[in-house]
Amino acid sequence: MMLAAGIFALAAGTYAFRWAGPALRERVRIPARTVRLLEIGAVVLLTALVAVTTLPLGSSDLGFAMPAGVLVGGALAWKQQPILVVILAAASTTALLRLVGVS
């Protein structure tokens, strides 16, 4: 019963968030400086994600396949491709390199 209540609460919250965007678009004014800071923050976050994924920080050796996939994804993101294309290209590059024996 608690699981069903949790699922219902998450579903209702998700629906409320999705509804709030279009419903409040004309009522809420976000300052231009805030919008600019959010855009910069997104770029910094994605850059940090690429850097952390590309550079092996632990004791395990990532080899060449993983950084190559991340670099392909980063290049496509730089070219402003859709996120689905970026993810699929990065994963495909890594998988194909590992398939041919490049670790």
C-alpha positions as CSV (number, residue, x, y, z in Angstrom):
1,M,0.0,0.0,0.0
2,M,2.9,2.4,0.8
3,L,4.5,1.6,-2.5
4,A,1.3,2.5,-4.4
5,A,1.0,5.7,-2.4
6,G,4.6,6.7,-3.2
7,I,4.1,5.9,-6.9
8,F,0.9,8.0,-6.9
9,A,2.7,10.9,-5.1
10,L,5.6,10.9,-7.6
11,A,3.2,10.7,-10.6
12,A,1.2,13.6,-9.2
13,G,4.3,15.7,-8.6
14,T,5.7,15.0,-12.0
15,Y,2.4,16.0,-13.6
16,A,2.3,19.2,-11.6
17,F,5.8,20.2,-12.6
18,R,5.0,19.5,-16.3
19,W,1.8,21.5,-16.1
20,A,3.4,24.4,-14.2
21,G,5.7,25.4,-17.1
22,P,3.1,26.3,-19.7
23,A,0.6,27.5,-17.1
24,L,3.0,30.0,-15.5
25,R,4.9,31.0,-18.6
26,E,3.2,34.4,-18.8
27,R,2.9,35.1,-15.1
28,V,6.5,34.5,-14.0
29,R,9.2,36.9,-15.2
30,I,12.7,35.7,-14.8
31,P,15.4,38.4,-15.0
32,A,17.7,38.3,-17.9
33,R,20.7,38.0,-15.7
34,T,19.3,34.9,-14.0
35,V,18.5,33.3,-17.4
36,R,22.1,34.0,-18.5
37,L,23.5,32.5,-15.3
38,L,21.4,29.4,-15.7
39,E,22.7,29.0,-19.3
40,I,26.3,29.4,-18.2
41,G,25.7,26.9,-15.3
42,A,24.4,24.3,-17.8
43,V,27.5,24.7,-20.0
44,V,29.8,24.4,-17.0
45,L,28.0,21.3,-15.7
46,L,28.2,19.6,-19.1
47,T,31.8,20.5,-19.5
48,A,32.6,19.1,-16.0
49,L,30.7,15.9,-16.9
50,V,32.8,15.5,-20.1
51,A,36.0,16.1,-18.2
52,V,35.2,13.7,-15.4
53,T,34.1,11.0,-17.8
54,T,37.1,11.4,-20.1
55,L,39.8,11.3,-17.4
56,P,40.3,8.1,-15.4
57,L,40.4,9.1,-11.8
58,G,40.2,5.7,-10.1
59,S,42.5,2.8,-10.1
60,S,40.8,1.2,-13.1
61,D,42.2,1.7,-16.6
62,L,39.5,3.0,-18.9
63,G,41.6,2.5,-22.0
64,F,40.9,4.4,-25.2
65,A,37.3,3.5,-26.0
66,M,35.6,5.4,-23.2
67,P,37.4,8.7,-23.8
68,A,36.9,8.4,-27.5
69,G,33.2,8.0,-27.0
70,V,33.1,11.0,-24.7
71,L,35.0,13.1,-27.2
72,V,32.6,12.2,-30.0
73,G,29.7,13.1,-27.8
74,G,31.4,16.3,-26.7
75,A,32.1,17.3,-30.3
76,L,28.5,16.6,-31.3
77,A,27.2,18.6,-28.3
78,W,29.5,21.4,-29.3
79,K,27.9,21.4,-32.8
80,Q,24.5,21.7,-31.0
81,Q,23.1,18.3,-32.0
82,P,20.1,16.9,-30.2
83,I,20.9,15.2,-26.9
84,L,19.6,11.8,-28.1
85,V,22.0,12.0,-31.1
86,V,24.9,12.9,-28.8
87,I,24.2,10.0,-26.3
88,L,23.7,7.4,-29.0
89,A,26.8,8.5,-30.9
90,A,29.0,8.4,-27.8
91,A,27.7,5.0,-26.7
92,S,28.0,3.6,-30.2
93,T,31.6,4.8,-30.6
94,T,32.6,3.3,-27.3
95,A,30.8,0.0,-28.0
96,L,32.2,-0.3,-31.5
97,L,35.7,0.4,-30.4
98,R,35.4,-2.3,-27.7
99,L,33.8,-4.7,-30.2
100,V,36.9,-4.5,-32.4
101,G,39.2,-5.0,-29.5
102,V,40.2,-1.5,-28.5
103,S,39.9,-1.3,-24.8
